[in-house]
């Protein structure tokens, strides 16, 4: 099942997924941020964080829009591991001249919807840059 889920995720990333991000995320999804201590529970919070990430890690800059992160050309997945209902996707990008390396750890249910999305980022300078950019993007999204 994870193969279809990740194929759909990649279709979303390149802007070809009908229904966009909402079609991929289960209502009970949990988003685990590298910045926020407490897991964010529910589809709406997961969507907000993933859209903010697309606007920061992908360089979009348009708050709250369901646009794929890779449009900037800097964000790219470099490795992929799939097993059972789990996937690990390693990514690289650049933010404000700083190298960002991380992984998305994705779990899907038997219907192929994402039920857990965990993000880990390195190095420390990247964590700090993502923290500042995500905070600003989430504030813009709240105001929009």
C-alpha positions in Angstrom: 0.0 0.0 0.0 2.8 2.4 0.7 4.0 2.3 -2.9 0.7 3.8 -4.1 0.7 6.4 -1.3 4.2 7.5 -2.1 3.4 7.5 -5.9 0.5 9.8 -5.1 2.7 12.0 -2.9 5.2 12.4 -5.7 2.3 13.3 -8.1 1.3 16.0 -5.6 4.8 17.3 -5.4 4.9 17.9 -9.2 1.4 19.3 -9.2 -0.3 16.4 -10.9 -2.4 14.9 -8.1 -6.2 15.4 -8.5 -7.6 16.7 -5.2 -4.1 18.0 -4.2 -2.9 17.5 -0.7 -6.3 17.0 0.9 -6.9 13.8 -1.0 -3.7 12.3 0.5 -4.2 13.0 4.2 -6.5 10.9 6.5 -8.7 12.8 9.0 -6.8 11.3 11.9 -3.3 12.2 10.6 -0.6 13.2 13.0 2.1 15.6 11.9 5.4 15.4 13.9 7.5 18.5 13.4 11.2 18.9 13.9 10.4 22.2 15.6 7.2 21.8 17.6 7.5 19.6 20.7 3.9 18.3 20.7 2.6 16.2 17.7 -0.1 18.1 15.7 -3.2 15.9 15.5 -5.8 16.0 12.7 -6.1 16.6 9.0 -6.4 20.4 9.3 -3.3 20.9 11.3 -1.3 18.5 9.1 -2.5 20.3 6.0 -1.5 23.7 7.6 2.0 22.5 8.4 2.6 20.7 5.1 1.4 23.8 3.2 3.7 26.0 5.3 6.6 23.7 4.6 5.8 23.9 0.9 6.0 27.7 1.2 9.3 27.6 3.0 11.3 24.6 2.1 10.2 24.8 -1.5 10.6 28.6 -1.7 7.0 29.2 -2.7 6.2 32.1 -0.4 2.4 32.0 -1.0 0.8 31.3 2.3 -1.9 28.6 2.5 -1.9 27.6 -1.1 -1.9 24.0 -2.1 1.1 24.2 -4.3 3.9 21.6 -4.7 7.2 22.3 -2.9 9.5 21.4 -5.8 8.4 24.3 -8.0 11.4 26.3 -6.8 13.8 23.8 -8.3 15.8 23.6 -5.1 13.8 21.0 -3.2 14.5 17.4 -4.3 14.1 13.9 -2.9 17.4 12.0 -3.0 16.6 8.6 -1.4 13.6 6.5 -0.8 13.0 3.5 1.4 9.6 1.7 1.4 8.5 -1.1 3.7 5.0 -2.2 4.7 2.9 0.9 5.3 6.0 3.1 6.0 8.3 5.2 3.8 11.4 7.3 4.4 12.1 10.0 1.8 15.4 11.9 2.2 15.4 15.4 0.8 17.7 18.3 0.2 17.1 22.0 -0.4 18.6 25.4 0.3 17.2 28.2 2.4 18.8 31.6 2.6 22.1 30.1 1.4 22.0 27.3 4.0 22.0 23.6 3.1 19.0 21.8 4.4 19.0 18.0 4.6 16.1 16.0 6.1 13.7 13.1 5.9 10.0 12.7 5.7 8.8 9.6 7.4 5.4 8.7 6.2 2.9 6.1 7.4 -0.2 5.3 5.4 -3.3 3.3 6.3 -4.8 0.4 4.3 -6.8 2.9 2.2 -3.5 4.6 1.1 -4.1 7.8 3.0 -1.3 9.3 5.1 -1.9 8.8 8.9 1.5 10.0 10.2 3.9 12.5 8.7 7.2 13.0 10.6 9.9 15.4 9.5 13.5 15.5 10.7 16.0 18.1 9.6 19.7 18.7 9.9 22.2 20.5 10.4 21.4 22.8 13.3 21.7 25.9 11.1 19.0 24.4 8.9 16.8 23.7 11.9 17.1 27.3 13.0 16.4 28.6 9.5 13.3 26.3 9.1 12.1 27.3 12.5 12.1 31.0 11.7 10.7 30.6 8.2 7.9 28.2 9.3 6.9 30.5 12.1 6.6 33.4 9.7 4.7 31.4 7.1 2.2 30.0 9.7 1.6 33.6 10.9 1.0 34.7 7.3 -1.4 31.8 6.8 -3.3 32.7 9.9 -3.7 36.3 8.7 -4.8 35.2 5.2 
